[in-house]
Amino acid sequence: MSCVKPRPNTSIMNHSNSPNNTLNTMVNVLCLDDDAMVLHTFKSLFGNDYNVFTATDPFDAYNIMKSENIQVVISDLEMPSMSGTHFLQRMAQEFPKAQRILLSGNITAEAMLSAINQARVFRVCTKPFKKEEMNDTLEAAFKNYQEMAEKENSIKRLEKQNAQFEFLLRQQMLS
C-alpha cells in the first residue's frame, strides 16, 4: 500500500499495538466499502486495536457517522451508489473533525486531486493495503483528530476568557 499525504503531519503517535489517546478509549473507525470481503478483512485486522464500524452502503455509513463519534472514516473510491470522494466531501461538511481516508485499488491523478481538493482527505491509500502501513495511517489520522479537537477547545476557552475580560472592562468603565 502506498498512502499519499496531501497535507503535512508534524507529529506521529507511538507505534504500540493500539493508538495512544488521553481518554483511554478505543478510536472509532468507520470503513465504507461495497466489497464485504474488504470490510471483513479490515475488521479482522484492526478490530482488536480500534472500535471498527463497517458499512457497504454510503447511506448506512452516514447513519453510523450521525450516531457514533467517528474519529476516522475510510471510504472506497468506487461504489455503485456514490463515489467515495463525494461521500467524504459530505462527511467533511457535516463532520469536519473526522479524518477522511480514501481507499482505492485503482486511482487516477484526477480522482486523487478531487479527493484532496474537494473532500479534503487526510490520506489516499491503495488496495491492497499492508496492516502496518494502514495502522500507521490510522494512528496519524487519529493524532490529527486530537490536535483539531485541542485547537477547538483552546478557541472556546479563549472566547470565554475574552468575554469575561470584556465584562470586567465594561464594569470598570461604568464605575
Secondary structure, 3 states (H helix, E strand, C coil): CCEECCCCCCCCCCCCCCCCCCCCCCCEEEEECCCHHHHHHHHHHHCCCCEEEEECCHHHHHHHHHHCCCCEEEEECCCCCCCHHHHHHHHHHHCCCCEEEEEECCCCHHHHHHHHHCCCCCEEEECCCCHHHHHHHHHHHHHHHHHHHHHHHHHHHHHHHHHHHHHHHHHHHHC
